[in-house]
Amino acid sequence: MPYNLKQLAEAIENLRSIGFDGVIVGSTTLHLALKRGELEDDVDLFVTSCSPFMEEDRLREEAHRRGWSVGYTELGTPAVIMNIDGSDIRVELYENIHDFYIPEEVLKLCTRRITVSGTAIHHLAVDCWLILKARRGSEQDLETLLTVKRLVSKHVIRLDHSLMKRVLELYEDDKGYILSRLRSVGLAP
């Protein structure tokens, strides 16, 4: 069921109130860049305040107290589902674990902020999110990159190529691979 920005802000504030704060790093970043008022996808939150993996017991206790459900992401980190004004919002909590890696410098360089109903929502710039998508490189990720390419071609969104180049440099070992993926869909900086 879709949810709106106000409900997203409340979900972020709920997590923040129990010590889980971070930066949205998933497809929600694209919706925010497009200024869409209605959202559908899970919220991928890269937690910067603590380790969701190490704090899972505390998260479960708080979730139980508040009537939230707790599950797991595909990487085995916790995910919380909370009902806000009739909409279930699933927030998947990530950190640098396994192949999921976001350098601290990327977060510093790429974090943007919007304020909704008095709540600051931190999210990656869409340009940086594309680098993460290309790095992961699944079939679905490539489809997403092609969708973004169409949006860029139609001048719906603009990309900051200098920012993309700076972020690419931070992924030294994977730079060639990421660049190859971006080139394959026509999004290379």
Secondary structure in CASP SS format (residue, H / E / C, confidence):
PFRMAT SS
TARGET T0000
AUTHOR 0000-0000-0000
METHOD secondary structure of the structure
MODEL  1
M C 1.00
P C 1.00
Y E 1.00
N E 1.00
L H 1.00
K H 1.00
Q H 1.00
L H 1.00
A H 1.00
E H 1.00
A H 1.00
I H 1.00
E H 1.00
N H 1.00
L H 1.00
R H 1.00
S H 1.00
I C 1.00
G C 1.00
F C 1.00
D C 1.00
G E 1.00
V E 1.00
I E 1.00
V C 1.00
G C 1.00
S C 1.00
T H 1.00
T H 1.00
L H 1.00
H H 1.00
L H 1.00
A H 1.00
L C 1.00
K C 1.00
R C 1.00
G C 1.00
E E 1.00
L E 1.00
E C 1.00
D C 1.00
D C 1.00
V E 1.00
D E 1.00
L E 1.00
F E 1.00
V E 1.00
T C 1.00
S C 1.00
C C 1.00
S C 1.00
P C 1.00
F C 1.00
M C 1.00
E C 1.00
E H 1.00
D H 1.00
R H 1.00
L H 1.00
R H 1.00
E H 1.00
E H 1.00
A H 1.00
H H 1.00
R H 1.00
R H 1.00
G C 1.00
W C 1.00
S E 1.00
V E 1.00
G E 1.00
Y E 1.00
T C 1.00
E C 1.00
L C 1.00
G C 1.00
T C 1.00
P E 1.00
A E 1.00
V E 1.00
I E 1.00
M E 1.00
N E 1.00
I E 1.00
D C 1.00
G C 1.00
S E 1.00
D E 1.00
I E 1.00
R E 1.00
V E 1.00
E E 1.00
L E 1.00
Y E 1.00
E C 1.00
N C 1.00
I E 1.00
H C 1.00
D C 1.00
F E 1.00
Y C 1.00
I C 1.00
P C 1.00
E H 1.00
E H 1.00
V H 1.00
L H 1.00
K H 1.00
L H 1.00
C H 1.00
T E 1.00
R E 1.00
R E 1.00
I E 1.00
T E 1.00
V E 1.00
S C 1.00
G C 1.00
T E 1.00
A E 1.00
I E 1.00
H E 1.00
H E 1.00
L E 1.00
A C 1.00
V H 1.00
D H 1.00
C H 1.00
W H 1.00
L H 1.00
I H 1.00
L H 1.00
K H 1.00
A H 1.00
R H 1.00
R H 1.00
G C 1.00
S C 1.00
E H 1.00
Q H 1.00
D H 1.00
L H 1.00
E H 1.00
T H 1.00
L H 1.00
L H 1.00
T H 1.00
V H 1.00
K H 1.00
R H 1.00
L H 1.00
V H 1.00
S H 1.00
K C 1.00
H C 1.00
V C 1.00
I C 1.00
R C 1.00
L C 1.00
D C 1.00
H H 1.00
S H 1.00
L H 1.00
M H 1.00
K H 1.00
R H 1.00
V H 1.00
L H 1.00
E H 1.00
L H 1.00
Y C 1.00
E H 1.00
D H 1.00
D H 1.00
K H 1.00
G H 1.00
Y H 1.00
I H 1.00
L H 1.00
S H 1.00
R H 1.00
L H 1.00
R H 1.00
S H 1.00
V C 1.00
G C 1.00
L C 1.00
A C 1.00
P C 1.00
END
